[in-house]
Amino acid sequence: MMNTKISHLVTCMLLIAFSGIQLHAQEQPNLRKRATQFFNKYEYAHAVELYERLVDVKKPSFSDMEKLAECYYKLQAYDLAENWYTRVLEDKKLKQVNLWNYADVLKQNGKYKEAKQQYTRYANKFGSSARTTLAMEGADSAMRWMAKPTAHVVRNERYINTGLSEFALFPIKGGALYVGEPQVGDVKRDATTGQSFMRIFRADRTTSDGKLTNAAQLTEDFNQSEYHVGPVVCNAAEDVFYLTRTYSGEKTERNRSNGYRFHKHNLELKIYKKIAGSWVEMNFPYNNVKAYSLGHAALTADGETLYYASDMPGGYGGVDIWYSVLGADGVWGKPQNAGSMINSAGDEVFPTVHGDYLYYSSNGFVGMGGLDIFRAKGQRSSFSERENMRFPVNSASDDFAFALVKDTQRETAGYLSSNRKSGAGADDIYAFEQHSAEVKMKHEGWVYSKKDNSAVTSASVTLFDENGQMIGRTQTDPKGAFSFRLEENKTYSIVAEGMGFHMDSLFIKKTIPEQDTVLRTVLHLQPISRVGEKFVLENIFYDFNDFTIRADAAIVLNQLARTMRDNPSLVIELSSHTDSRGAELYNLKLSERRAHAAVDYLVSRGIARDRLIGKGYGESRLVNRCADGVVCSDDEHQENRRTEVEILAF
């Protein structure tokens, strides 16, 4: 049985689709009953909309918050899941599943130190196991790997990635094939995710830098199906395709859960051969859609060994890597398990083959997140030297579908898929490169308290690239110091966070050094542990005469939500202030609407309403001389247009 993390991947990647029929008639349901119906049918995208309405009250139901947290967890909205699990765990009756999910969410959000604390709490309360030991070892390893990344440089392929999912790239001559979710047209949608069923796309691929452009959905008949299609691989001649798809017929695996009967549409592997200009469909002989899934094919260069992922009986865990050997008669041999060096008690998916190495993803060995990319040397069922590809190939999220296109002593390049933060959408395709040249730039920094300039020890410091992708994470030493390796001609941002503080951030502009260079910076964290302390939330702007939360303001409010989540006893007043221009009464009402809009936004991010007071002061609390009738510059007026936080309780 697949765990909760893989169950979503099954929907989006292993592509098991569900359709449910209720066993008993219902009266017209109220809001909670409708939410529960969606939840029980695994239609989380629909359920979350209703639970969000149910919890927006002064004293939300524990059950509603619990289900909303789980919906966000299943939909991989881990920031929101963390917010709501934080509130769920305030309940005195601590549920085992909620604590585990909370620890897992912290790990998915890259908070390994906090995740290990919760895994330890889980083990102390509910007993230690191989699963908890693996999770704690993974958190320790991830912290080491992020502090000392490999030389890989990872780039989001933003010309083809969308707000939906793109993944599992397979290089072909002059281009690439991959799986994507169509964005336009009247398409049928997956009830679990709320997104359209997946199809195969093609993109052009430049030879100089591997950039992907001109994405287009294939129009061939094999790309037309009632449910999901993909991923796909092909032989060297590109006239034989091995296509994974969700079985759409009636011979389904039957399941029952929560008063509903389900038809589980498992994966099947189809073979398409181009004969006389047309694609002829053939069935892989070991499909058994009534009993298990089989898909994610990978073909060796000689075309004689086919690897695939399946949860067929006889494996080591939920989903294993298996293989078949092509016989002299042209028929694929019976499935053979790739062995314990490859497979675990967890799940192994998305195999690819490059030379003497098998690359694949697993959640059953020590790793950073949900799925990590591993490689092992050997073939068929004889492998050795299994190793985690580490950060930044792997991340706190799911990383899979590793594909090499260049592999020399001086350079490697290729693609991988990931749902890591800062991507264009859910799952994205990333290019990677690794060069042997030494990096000439280093950043050294210090984190101090804004109150007394004392060093903040054990603060979490994260390095992001210009697209918001996490590049590294470390902790400050007893002197508040930290360091990162940088690349030339790139823009970075650094965010520092600490318990009892509100975060600080800074930008590092592009630099092209002529010699080895060390950049030095200081960040100052705002203490939030003293009642009456006030500070301004920087860079919260509103459109003229409007109180709508803009995207740039949402980023700052998300940071405040994280500060409040990490400091659960914190109670604040969130106040909005205007400059003196305009009528006094109008300014007061506008500032009140803005303050309440900010409070409503924080509540939507899982912060309890009774921890927030929204107050508009208009122009009554100017911070400079710019009162009515005083001539001031735009910059001076801007000082008064601010959003301020006051600590009411800690």
WOGI-V882350 format. One record per residue. N is the residue number from 1. RES is the residue in three letters. OMEGA is omega in whole degrees, -180 to 180 (NA if undefined). Layout:
<<N,RES,OMEGA> <N,RES,OMEGA>>
This chain:
<<1,MET,-177> <2,MET,-180> <3,ASN,-173> <4,THR,179> <5,LYS,-178> <6,ILE,-178> <7,SER,175> <8,HIS,178> <9,LEU,176> <10,VAL,180> <11,THR,-172> <12,CYS,-173> <13,MET,174> <14,LEU,165> <15,LEU,172> <16,ILE,-178> <17,ALA,-179> <18,PHE,168> <19,SER,-172> <20,GLY,175> <21,ILE,-178> <22,GLN,-175> <23,LEU,-177> <24,HIS,-178> <25,ALA,180> <26,GLN,168> <27,GLU,177> <28,GLN,-172> <29,PRO,172> <30,ASN,-174> <31,LEU,-178> <32,ARG,179> <33,LYS,178> <34,ARG,177> <35,ALA,-179> <36,THR,178> <37,GLN,178> <38,PHE,-179> <39,PHE,-178> <40,ASN,177> <41,LYS,179> <42,TYR,178> <43,GLU,-171> <44,TYR,-180> <45,ALA,177> <46,HIS,-177> <47,ALA,-174> <48,VAL,180> <49,GLU,-179> <50,LEU,179> <51,TYR,177> <52,GLU,178> <53,ARG,-177> <54,LEU,-176> <55,VAL,-179> <56,ASP,177> <57,VAL,-177> <58,LYS,-180> <59,LYS,-178> <60,PRO,177> <61,SER,177> <62,PHE,-179> <63,SER,179> <64,ASP,179> <65,MET,-179> <66,GLU,-179> <67,LYS,177> <68,LEU,178> <69,ALA,-179> <70,GLU,176> <71,CYS,178> <72,TYR,178> <73,TYR,-179> <74,LYS,179> <75,LEU,178> <76,GLN,172> <77,ALA,-166> <78,TYR,176> <79,ASP,180> <80,LEU,177> <81,ALA,179> <82,GLU,179> <83,ASN,-174> <84,TRP,176> <85,TYR,176> <86,THR,179> <87,ARG,180> <88,VAL,-176> <89,LEU,173> <90,GLU,180> <91,ASP,-177> <92,LYS,179> <93,LYS,-175> <94,LEU,179> <95,LYS,-177> <96,GLN,-176> <97,VAL,-179> <98,ASN,179> <99,LEU,179> <100,TRP,180> <101,ASN,179> <102,TYR,177> <103,ALA,180> <104,ASP,178> <105,VAL,177> <106,LEU,178> <107,LYS,179> <108,GLN,178> <109,ASN,176> <110,GLY,179> <111,LYS,-171> <112,TYR,179> <113,LYS,179> <114,GLU,179> <115,ALA,180> <116,LYS,178> <117,GLN,-179> <118,GLN,174> <119,TYR,178> <120,THR,176> <121,ARG,179> <122,TYR,-179> <123,ALA,-180> <124,ASN,-175> <125,LYS,-173> <126,PHE,178> <127,GLY,179> <128,SER,-180> <129,SER,177> <130,ALA,-179> <131,ARG,180> <132,THR,178> <133,THR,179> <134,LEU,-179> <135,ALA,-180> <136,MET,177> <137,GLU,178> <138,GLY,178> <139,ALA,178> <140,ASP,-179> <141,SER,-178> <142,ALA,179> <143,MET,178> <144,ARG,-177> <145,TRP,180> <146,MET,177> <147,ALA,179> <148,LYS,-177> <149,PRO,171> <150,THR,-177> <151,ALA,178> <152,HIS,173> <153,VAL,-174> <154,VAL,-176> <155,ARG,177> <156,ASN,179> <157,GLU,-169> <158,ARG,178> <159,TYR,179> <160,ILE,179> <161,ASN,-179> <162,THR,176> <163,GLY,178> <164,LEU,-176> <165,SER,169> <166,GLU,-178> <167,PHE,174> <168,ALA,178> <169,LEU,174> <170,PHE,-178> <171,PRO,172> <172,ILE,-177> <173,LYS,177> <174,GLY,-177> <175,GLY,-179> <176,ALA,172> <177,LEU,179> <178,TYR,179> <179,VAL,178> <180,GLY,176> <181,GLU,179> <182,PRO,-177> <183,GLN,-171> <184,VAL,176> <185,GLY,179> <186,ASP,-174> <187,VAL,176> <188,LYS,-173> <189,ARG,175> <190,ASP,-176> <191,ALA,-179> <192,THR,-176> <193,THR,-176> <194,GLY,-178> <195,GLN,-179> <196,SER,177> <197,PHE,-169> <198,MET,180> <199,ARG,178> <200,ILE,177> <201,PHE,173> <202,ARG,176> <203,ALA,172> <204,ASP,-179> <205,ARG,-180> <206,THR,-178> <207,THR,-176> <208,SER,-176> <209,ASP,177> <210,GLY,-177> <211,LYS,-178> <212,LEU,-179> <213,THR,172> <214,ASN,179> <215,ALA,179> <216,ALA,179> <217,GLN,178> <218,LEU,-178> <219,THR,-179> <220,GLU,-178> <221,ASP,-178> <222,PHE,179> <223,ASN,178> <224,GLN,-179> <225,SER,-180> <226,GLU,-177> <227,TYR,-174> <228,HIS,174> <229,VAL,177> <230,GLY,7> <231,PRO,-177> <232,VAL,171> <233,VAL,-180> <234,CYS,178> <235,ASN,-176> <236,ALA,-180> <237,ALA,180> <238,GLU,176> <239,ASP,173> <240,VAL,179> <241,PHE,173> <242,TYR,-168> <243,LEU,174> <244,THR,175> <245,ARG,177> <246,THR,179> <247,TYR,-175> <248,SER,-179> <249,GLY,-175> <250,GLU,-178> <251,LYS,-173> <252,THR,172> <253,GLU,-175> <254,ARG,-180> <255,ASN,178> <256,ARG,-180> <257,SER,174> <258,ASN,178> <259,GLY,180> <260,TYR,174> <261,ARG,-175> <262,PHE,170> <263,HIS,-177> <264,LYS,-178> <265,HIS,-175> <266,ASN,176> <267,LEU,171> <268,GLU,179> <269,LEU,179> <270,LYS,177> <271,ILE,179> <272,TYR,178> <273,LYS,-180> <274,LYS,-178> <275,ILE,180> <276,ALA,176> <277,GLY,-179> <278,SER,179> <279,TRP,-180> <280,VAL,-176> <281,GLU,176> <282,MET,-179> <283,ASN,172> <284,PHE,-167> <285,PRO,-175> <286,TYR,170> <287,ASN,174> <288,ASN,-170> <289,VAL,178> <290,LYS,-174> <291,ALA,-175> <292,TYR,175> <293,SER,176> <294,LEU,-179> <295,GLY,180> <296,HIS,-176> <297,ALA,173> <298,ALA,-174> <299,LEU,176> <300,THR,-175> <301,ALA,180> <302,ASP,177> <303,GLY,-174> <304,GLU,178> <305,THR,180> <306,LEU,175> <307,TYR,177> <308,TYR,179> <309,ALA,-179> <310,SER,172> <311,ASP,177> <312,MET,180> <313,PRO,175> <314,GLY,-180> <315,GLY,-178> <316,TYR,-176> <317,GLY,-179> <318,GLY,178> <319,VAL,-180> <320,ASP,169> <321,ILE,177> <322,TRP,176> <323,TYR,172> <324,SER,-180> <325,VAL,-179> <326,LEU,-180> <327,GLY,179> <328,ALA,180> <329,ASP,179> <330,GLY,-179> <331,VAL,179> <332,TRP,-179> <333,GLY,-178> <334,LYS,-179> <335,PRO,175> <336,GLN,179> <337,ASN,-178> <338,ALA,172> <339,GLY,-173> <340,SER,175> <341,MET,180> <342,ILE,-171> <343,ASN,-176> <344,SER,174> <345,ALA,178> <346,GLY,-177> <347,ASP,177> <348,GLU,-173> <349,VAL,174> <350,PHE,175> <351,PRO,168> <352,THR,-176> <353,VAL,176> <354,HIS,-179> <355,GLY,-178> <356,ASP,-174> <357,TYR,170> <358,LEU,175> <359,TYR,180> <360,TYR,179> <361,SER,-177> <362,SER,169> <363,ASN,-175> <364,GLY,176> <365,PHE,-179> <366,VAL,-176> <367,GLY,-172> <368,MET,-172> <369,GLY,177> <370,GLY,174> <371,LEU,173> <372,ASP,176> <373,ILE,177> <374,PHE,169> <375,ARG,177> <376,ALA,-177> <377,LYS,178> <378,GLY,180> <379,GLN,176> <380,ARG,-179> <381,SER,-179> <382,SER,-178> <383,PHE,177> <384,SER,173> <385,GLU,176> <386,ARG,180> <387,GLU,173> <388,ASN,-178> <389,MET,172> <390,ARG,-178> <391,PHE,12> <392,PRO,173> <393,VAL,173> <394,ASN,-177> <395,SER,176> <396,ALA,-177> <397,SER,179> <398,ASP,-178> <399,ASP,-169> <400,PHE,175> <401,ALA,180> <402,PHE,-178> <403,ALA,177> <404,LEU,173> <405,VAL,177> <406,LYS,-179> <407,ASP,178> <408,THR,179> <409,GLN,-176> <410,ARG,-173> <411,GLU,169> <412,THR,-180> <413,ALA,179> <414,GLY,-176> <415,TYR,171> <416,LEU,178> <417,SER,-176> <418,SER,170> <419,ASN,180> <420,ARG,-178> <421,LYS,177> <422,SER,175> <423,GLY,179> <424,ALA,-178> <425,GLY,-178> <426,ALA,173> <427,ASP,180> <428,ASP,173> <429,ILE,179> <430,TYR,169> <431,ALA,175> <432,PHE,174> <433,GLU,175> <434,GLN,-179> <435,HIS,-179> <436,SER,-177> <437,ALA,180> <438,GLU,175> <439,VAL,-173> <440,LYS,-174> <441,MET,178> <442,LYS,176> <443,HIS,174> <444,GLU,-178> <445,GLY,179> <446,TRP,178> <447,VAL,-178> <448,TYR,174> <449,SER,179> <450,LYS,-176> <451,LYS,-173> <452,ASP,177> <453,ASN,177> <454,SER,-179> <455,ALA,175> <456,VAL,-178> <457,THR,178> <458,SER,173> <459,ALA,177> <460,SER,-178> <461,VAL,-175> <462,THR,178> <463,LEU,179> <464,PHE,172> <465,ASP,-174> <466,GLU,177> <467,ASN,179> <468,GLY,179> <469,GLN,-179> <470,MET,-180> <471,ILE,-180> <472,GLY,177> <473,ARG,179> <474,THR,178> <475,GLN,-180> <476,THR,179> <477,ASP,-179> <478,PRO,177> <479,LYS,-179> <480,GLY,-174> <481,ALA,175> <482,PHE,178> <483,SER,176> <484,PHE,170> <485,ARG,-178> <486,LEU,173> <487,GLU,-180> <488,GLU,175> <489,ASN,177> <490,LYS,178> <491,THR,-179> <492,TYR,167> <493,SER,-180> <494,ILE,179> <495,VAL,178> <496,ALA,-179> <497,GLU,177> <498,GLY,178> <499,MET,-178> <500,GLY,-179> <501,PHE,167> <502,HIS,-170> <503,MET,173> <504,ASP,-179> <505,SER,177> <506,LEU,179> <507,PHE,175> <508,ILE,-177> <509,LYS,179> <510,LYS,180> <511,THR,176> <512,ILE,-175> <513,PRO,176> <514,GLU,178> <515,GLN,179> <516,ASP,-171> <517,THR,174> <518,VAL,175> <519,LEU,-178> <520,ARG,-180> <521,THR,178> <522,VAL,173> <523,LEU,-179> <524,HIS,180> <525,LEU,-180> <526,GLN,177> <527,PRO,-179> <528,ILE,-174> <529,SER,-177> <530,ARG,179> <531,VAL,-179> <532,GLY,178> <533,GLU,179> <534,LYS,172> <535,PHE,-177> <536,VAL,172> <537,LEU,-177> <538,GLU,170> <539,ASN,168> <540,ILE,-178> <541,PHE,176> <542,TYR,172> <543,ASP,-177> <544,PHE,176> <545,ASN,-176> <546,ASP,178> <547,PHE,180> <548,THR,178> <549,ILE,179> <550,ARG,-178> <551,ALA,-179> <552,ASP,176> <553,ALA,179> <554,ALA,179> <555,ILE,-179> <556,VAL,179> <557,LEU,174> <558,ASN,177> <559,GLN,178> <560,LEU,177> <561,ALA,178> <562,ARG,178> <563,THR,-180> <564,MET,177> <565,ARG,-179> <566,ASP,179> <567,ASN,-168> <568,PRO,178> <569,SER,-175> <570,LEU,174> <571,VAL,-174> <572,ILE,163> <573,GLU,178> <574,LEU,-174> <575,SER,179> <576,SER,-176> <577,HIS,178> <578,THR,170> <579,ASP,-173> <580,SER,-178> <581,ARG,-177> <582,GLY,-178> <583,ALA,-176> <584,GLU,-178> <585,LEU,179> <586,TYR,179> <587,ASN,180> <588,LEU,-179> <589,LYS,179> <590,LEU,-179> <591,SER,177> <592,GLU,179> <593,ARG,179> <594,ARG,179> <595,ALA,-180> <596,HIS,176> <597,ALA,178> <598,ALA,177> <599,VAL,179> <600,ASP,179> <601,TYR,179> <602,LEU,176> <603,VAL,178> <604,SER,178> <605,ARG,173> <606,GLY,179> <607,ILE,-178> <608,ALA,-177> <609,ARG,-178> <610,ASP,174> <611,ARG,-173> <612,LEU,171> <613,ILE,178> <614,GLY,-176> <615,LYS,175> <616,GLY,-178> <617,TYR,-179> <618,GLY,-179> <619,GLU,-173> <620,SER,-178> <621,ARG,179> <622,LEU,-179> <623,VAL,178> <624,ASN,-173> <625,ARG,-166> <626,CYS,176> <627,ALA,179> <628,ASP,176> <629,GLY,180> <630,VAL,179> <631,VAL,-179> <632,CYS,177> <633,SER,177> <634,ASP,180> <635,ASP,179> <636,GLU,176> <637,HIS,-179> <638,GLN,178> <639,GLU,-179> <640,ASN,178> <641,ARG,-171> <642,ARG,171> <643,THR,-170> <644,GLU,177> <645,VAL,173> <646,GLU,-180> <647,ILE,179> <648,LEU,179> <649,ALA,178> <650,PHE,NA>>
